[in-house]
């Protein structure tokens, strides 16, 4: 019988992971539209501000990637995270369509999931 053991994380690693996941949730899924089940976050709202909003969302995304770097994720995973963020930033240059892309692509949550998968931990509540 195989067991799925949770890796032993230091308090600092656990704190960093939780912070990245919370930040990703705030950016991508903080608000739920009743009845539709659609969730969006600050990234979609910031994207409505021409120019500055997409830059701000990307800078916050870089904070999550930096946490991953400090946690010791390998370069291949960091590159995948940068691609996710790059797609999000590039789509933000297209008015309206880019904001809709933000609602469905959720690059910050994807990047947080890469961190969680690396450490084989489940998403904290």
N, C-alpha and C positions, 0 to 999 in steps of 0.2 A: 504494500500500500504506500503510495507516494503522498507526501505532505507538501503543502506550499508554505514554506517557512518565510516569514517576513524578515528581510535583511535587518541587521542591527545597524541602526543609524545613530549618529551622535545627536545631541540636542541641537547643535548648530545646523546640521544637515536637515533635520526634521523641520526646524524653524524656517530655513530657506525654502524648502519644498512647499510648506504650507503658505508662505508668503507669495511664492510664484503662482500657486494654484488660486489663491484668493484674488490676486491682481488680475489673472486671466479671467476669472469669473466676473469681476467688476467690468472689465473691458469688453467681454463678449456676451454675457448672459445675465446681467444684473436685473433686467426688466423683462417680465413676461406679459405678453398681450393676452388678456383674458379671452377665452373662447377659441382663439386661434392656435394657441400652443407655441407661438413664435416667441423666441427670446432674443434680446439684443442688449447691448451694453454701451458703455461710454465711447467705445471706438466708433460705433455707428453714429452716435450723436456728435462726437467731435468731427467726424468726417463731413458733417454738414457745413462746417465753417471752412470756407475756401482757403486752401493753402496751409494755413496754420494747423487746422484740425488733423489732417492726415500726418503731418510731421509730428505732432504731439502724440498721436497714436503709435507711430513708429518708434518714437523715443521710449515710450513705455514698454513696447515690445522688446526693445533692446535691453531693458532692465531685466526682463524675464530670461533672455538669452544670456546675459551676464551672470545671473544666478546659476544657470545651468553650467556655465564655464567654471564658476567658482566651486560648484559641486563636483567637478571633475568629469563631466560628460565628454566622450571622445569627439574629436574634430568632425567625424562623419555625421554625428547627431547634431552638433552645433551648426553644421552646414545645412542640414535639412531644416533646422529651425529658421535659419537666415532665409532660405528659399520661401518658407511659409510667410515670413514677415515681408519679404520682397514682393510676393504676389499680392499681399494685402495692400502694401504701399502703392504698387503700380496700379492696382484697380481703383485706388482712391483718386487717381488723376482723372477718372471719367465721372463727370457729374451724374448724380442720381443712381446710375447703374453701379457705380463703385460702392455707394452706400448700401445698396441692396446686396451686393457681393459680400460686404462686411457682415451683414446679418446672417448669411448662410455659410460662409467659409470659416469664420471664427479662428483666425490664425493663432491668437493668444492661447485659446483652449487646446488647440492642436499641439502647440509648443509645450504647454504644461503637461499634456499627456505623454509627450516624449520623455520628459523628466520622470514622470511617475513610472512609465514602462522601464526606463533604465534601472530604476531602483526596485522594480517589481513590487510597488506598493499601490494600493487602491486609492482612489480619489477621496480625500478627507471630506467629511460632511460639511 
